[in-house]
Amino acid sequence: MNLRVTGLVKRYNNIAALDGISLQVQDARTIVLIGPSGGGKSTLLRVLAGLEMPDQGSVEIDGEPLPYSEEHLIRYRRGIGIVFQAYNLFPHLTALENVTLPLVQAHGYQKAAAQEYAMELLRRFQLEAHAQKKPFELSGGQQQRVAIVRAVAVKPRFLLFDEPTSALDPEMTAEVLDIIAELREEGRELILVTHNMGFARKVADHCLFLGAGKIVEAGPTRQLFDEPQTAELREFLSRVLKY
Amino acid sequence: MSSRWSALFFARRKGNGEVLPRYGRSVAAVIAVLLLAAVFTFAFARLQYGWDWGAVYRYRHKFVIGWLVTLAISASSLVASLVTGMCAALAQRSLFLPLRYLGKLYIELIRGTPLLVQILVFFYVVADAFGVGNRYAVGILTLALFAGAYISEIIRAGIESVGASQLESARAIGLTRRQTYRYVIFPQVMRRILPPLAGQFASLIKDSSLLSIIAVNEFTLNAQEVNSFTYSTMESYLPLAVGYLALTLPISMLSRYLEGKYRYES
């Protein structure tokens, strides 16, 4: 995908979470956002997800500008898949219903067709046995996998992940990361915020390092990890890779 | 010996939970009933009162009619109050600000004034001005407005208890605001507000007795009339207690049943 961001500013109570971000990424398959907490990576992802409207600046994805009105943003969000850190699923619905809800309500599927299609996807991701369970009956990793199935089910243009494993233990993290890697192998385009540097390095072809609401360094992932140019990134990497 | 007895009466804390003794629940329930019965038996035994159920029994049809009217009024105002409460709760979240303040004003006025005054004002002033003469309709509407104010606060608290992450998930999958309310918020709200709602409905049923002051032919009015015909005060009013209990107990039992049925952890 081609991503072009110009002069993006987003403030919360006069504190700039994004402080004039400009960037251009060409032909990226997987973009990963890294950086310290509070550096603005989640905010940038939320703007790209159409969940947050920037105060200034513009975003263009594959030549199409991000819309500014809520009605158009709804349509935009329907076309992409978003997976959050945790608590994605609706607790009163079963795993299957969680997947079919957007299909029926936002994508015009008939109920029976949506169920059949959702079951097929759940089967593919080894979640068939959990289709009739409510979220509280599932492990964190299973919940997150169902959330990914829900995001994939709508055949999105691309998928956004906001720290999808930071609420999970290592074993569950692995099962979720496996799926994300699998989606990448399928050729899906992903944008991902993660603290998991090993994974970032493995799947992403493009990497953005954000700090204090600005892009500090950007480029091919390998280059950023192997030859960091800025002191900030060197320090960040030495800190997160220490243990 | 004493430890065996106390073990029967006390629940034990275990971690965050509790362990009940084997027959503890039934034994405790029986003891509670016996205690209460003992107090009332004593009190009634001391009463110097010439019981005369016969005089009241001759007017039994009045109790039956009054009870049925109360049942009908309660059921209608119950439904109407739910609708009113839902509208007021949504009005308070409306983007149209005058509507929001109308909602707030309504709730403050209704909750801050006695139902008795509301009934009199609505019947003799408002309904009269608008040419509504049917005291039953006015009674039902007044009760619905009254209970609706409380119910709207219950619903509003319920809506606010649905976490921001749920709303965000709903937006992320592209649901409209209306769809979010219908498929995400309300199903969760309904389950959470059942207990306070049941309490409110029980109050509503008892509050309907105040409609007797505008001569709605309900349960309490009939009991008052029987009392004035027979001068048998206790015999006229005790059936009232039983009759209202027969209406309110099923509601709290139904609420408990539904609560158990819809249980899920979030």
Contacts between the chains, C-beta under 8 A, distances in Angstrom:
chain1	res1	chain2	res2	distance
A	49	B	172	6.7
A	51	B	168	6.7
A	51	B	171	6.1
A	51	B	172	6.4
A	74	B	171	7.9
A	74	B	174	5.5
A	74	B	176	6.3
A	75	B	174	7.5
A	77	B	171	6.7
A	77	B	172	6.2
A	77	B	173	7.5
A	77	B	174	4.6
A	78	B	173	7.6
A	78	B	174	3.4
A	82	B	172	4.2
A	82	B	173	7.8
A	84	B	165	7.1
A	84	B	168	7.1
A	84	B	169	7.0
A	84	B	172	7.4
A	86	B	165	7.8
A	87	B	163	7.0
A	87	B	165	4.3
A	87	B	166	7.5
A	87	B	169	7.5
A	88	B	165	7.8
A	88	B	169	5.4
A	89	B	169	7.5
A	90	B	166	6.7
A	90	B	169	6.9
A	90	B	170	8.0
A	90	B	183	8.0
A	90	B	184	5.8
A	90	B	188	7.8
A	91	B	188	7.1
A	91	B	264	5.7
A	91	B	265	7.2
A	91	B	266	3.8
A	92	B	187	4.9
A	92	B	188	5.3
A	92	B	191	7.0
A	92	B	262	7.9
A	92	B	264	6.0
A	92	B	266	7.9
A	101	B	173	7.1
A	101	B	175	7.9
A	101	B	183	6.1
A	102	B	173	3.9
A	102	B	174	6.3
A	102	B	175	7.2
A	105	B	175	6.0
A	105	B	179	5.2
A	105	B	183	6.4
A	106	B	173	6.3
A	106	B	174	4.2
A	106	B	175	6.2
A	106	B	179	7.7
A	134	B	264	5.1
A	135	B	266	7.9
A	136	B	264	5.9
A	136	B	265	4.1
A	136	B	266	7.1
A	150	B	173	7.0
A	154	B	173	7.6
A	154	B	174	7.9
